[in-house]
Amino acid sequence: MEVFANGRPVHLAPGATVADLLTALDLGQRVVVVERNGEPVDRSAVGQTVLAPADRLEIVRAVAGG
């Protein structure tokens, strides 16, 4: 199935979760904020949030510094 992460298509297996997407994008262990179709995804729910074809996700990675 195809979803869109930050405007770019990403191909995932049917039934993939937000956690699977983050792993596919090499962001699995990093601190990120995910929005799915305009709604925030609770960090504790990324492993249970199943994606659907054409979902649109915005992913923001936290960066430290000053």
C-alpha positions as protocol buffer text, in pm:
chain_id: "A"
residue {
  index: 1
  type: MET
  ca { x: 0 y: 0 z: 0 }
}
residue {
  index: 2
  type: GLU
  ca { x: 110 y: 358 z: -50 }
}
residue {
  index: 3
  type: VAL
  ca { x: 98 y: 633 z: 213 }
}
residue {
  index: 4
  type: PHE
  ca { x: 248 y: 980 z: 201 }
}
residue {
  index: 5
  type: ALA
  ca { x: 503 y: 1092 z: 460 }
}
residue {
  index: 6
  type: ASN
  ca { x: 590 y: 1461 z: 447 }
}
residue {
  index: 7
  type: GLY
  ca { x: 448 y: 1471 z: 95 }
}
residue {
  index: 8
  type: ARG
  ca { x: 650 y: 1178 z: -40 }
}
residue {
  index: 9
  type: PRO
  ca { x: 507 y: 837 z: -127 }
}
residue {
  index: 10
  type: VAL
  ca { x: 615 y: 545 z: 90 }
}
residue {
  index: 11
  type: HIS
  ca { x: 527 y: 183 z: 7 }
}
residue {
  index: 12
  type: LEU
  ca { x: 441 y: -39 z: 303 }
}
residue {
  index: 13
  type: ALA
  ca { x: 284 y: -379 z: 352 }
}
residue {
  index: 14
  type: PRO
  ca { x: -92 y: -384 z: 410 }
}
residue {
  index: 15
  type: GLY
  ca { x: -167 y: -359 z: 782 }
}
residue {
  index: 16
  type: ALA
  ca { x: 147 y: -154 z: 853 }
}
residue {
  index: 17
  type: THR
  ca { x: 144 y: 68 z: 1160 }
}
residue {
  index: 18
  type: VAL
  ca { x: 290 y: 411 z: 1226 }
}
residue {
  index: 19
  type: ALA
  ca { x: 578 y: 231 z: 1401 }
}
residue {
  index: 20
  type: ASP
  ca { x: 643 y: 31 z: 1081 }
}
residue {
  index: 21
  type: LEU
  ca { x: 651 y: 356 z: 884 }
}
residue {
  index: 22
  type: LEU
  ca { x: 900 y: 510 z: 1125 }
}
residue {
  index: 23
  type: THR
  ca { x: 1120 y: 202 z: 1097 }
}
residue {
  index: 24
  type: ALA
  ca { x: 1102 y: 213 z: 716 }
}
residue {
  index: 25
  type: LEU
  ca { x: 1215 y: 577 z: 731 }
}
residue {
  index: 26
  type: ASP
  ca { x: 1499 y: 493 z: 977 }
}
residue {
  index: 27
  type: LEU
  ca { x: 1329 y: 699 z: 1248 }
}
residue {
  index: 28
  type: GLY
  ca { x: 1228 y: 409 z: 1474 }
}
residue {
  index: 29
  type: GLN
  ca { x: 1409 y: 511 z: 1792 }
}
residue {
  index: 30
  type: ARG
  ca { x: 1421 y: 886 z: 1745 }
}
residue {
  index: 31
  type: VAL
  ca { x: 1192 y: 1134 z: 1915 }
}
residue {
  index: 32
  type: VAL
  ca { x: 935 y: 1238 z: 1656 }
}
residue {
  index: 33
  type: VAL
  ca { x: 588 y: 1387 z: 1644 }
}
residue {
  index: 34
  type: VAL
  ca { x: 351 y: 1226 z: 1396 }
}
residue {
  index: 35
  type: GLU
  ca { x: 32 y: 1370 z: 1254 }
}
residue {
  index: 36
  type: ARG
  ca { x: -198 y: 1139 z: 1054 }
}
residue {
  index: 37
  type: ASN
  ca { x: -455 y: 1299 z: 827 }
}
residue {
  index: 38
  type: GLY
  ca { x: -443 y: 1618 z: 1032 }
}
residue {
  index: 39
  type: GLU
  ca { x: -472 y: 1448 z: 1372 }
}
residue {
  index: 40
  type: PRO
  ca { x: -181 y: 1391 z: 1613 }
}
residue {
  index: 41
  type: VAL
  ca { x: -85 y: 1030 z: 1688 }
}
residue {
  index: 42
  type: ASP
  ca { x: -23 y: 970 z: 2056 }
}
residue {
  index: 43
  type: ARG
  ca { x: 332 y: 844 z: 2107 }
}
residue {
  index: 44
  type: SER
  ca { x: 202 y: 547 z: 2308 }
}
residue {
  index: 45
  type: ALA
  ca { x: -20 y: 443 z: 2014 }
}
residue {
  index: 46
  type: VAL
  ca { x: 230 y: 435 z: 1724 }
}
residue {
  index: 47
  type: GLY
  ca { x: 256 y: 54 z: 1742 }
}
residue {
  index: 48
  type: GLN
  ca { x: -121 y: 8 z: 1734 }
}
residue {
  index: 49
  type: THR
  ca { x: -217 y: 277 z: 1481 }
}
residue {
  index: 50
  type: VAL
  ca { x: -277 y: 90 z: 1155 }
}
residue {
  index: 51
  type: LEU
  ca { x: -231 y: 291 z: 838 }
}
residue {
  index: 52
  type: ALA
  ca { x: -468 y: 293 z: 541 }
}
residue {
  index: 53
  type: PRO
  ca { x: -384 y: 346 z: 175 }
}
residue {
  index: 54
  type: ALA
  ca { x: -334 y: 714 z: 87 }
}
residue {
  index: 55
  type: ASP
  ca { x: -298 y: 824 z: 452 }
}
residue {
  index: 56
  type: ARG
  ca { x: -109 y: 1152 z: 476 }
}
residue {
  index: 57
  type: LEU
  ca { x: 144 y: 1178 z: 757 }
}
residue {
  index: 58
  type: GLU
  ca { x: 357 y: 1466 z: 873 }
}
residue {
  index: 59
  type: ILE
  ca { x: 661 y: 1368 z: 1076 }
}
residue {
  index: 60
  type: VAL
  ca { x: 867 y: 1618 z: 1271 }
}
residue {
  index: 61
  type: ARG
  ca { x: 1190 y: 1511 z: 1439 }
}
residue {
  index: 62
  type: ALA
  ca { x: 1301 y: 1684 z: 1757 }
}
residue {
  index: 63
  type: VAL
  ca { x: 1643 y: 1845 z: 1724 }
}
residue {
  index: 64
  type: ALA
  ca { x: 1841 y: 1968 z: 2023 }
}
residue {
  index: 65
  type: GLY
  ca { x: 2071 y: 2264 z: 2010 }
}
residue {
  index: 66
  type: GLY
  ca { x: 2078 y: 2630 z: 2054 }
}
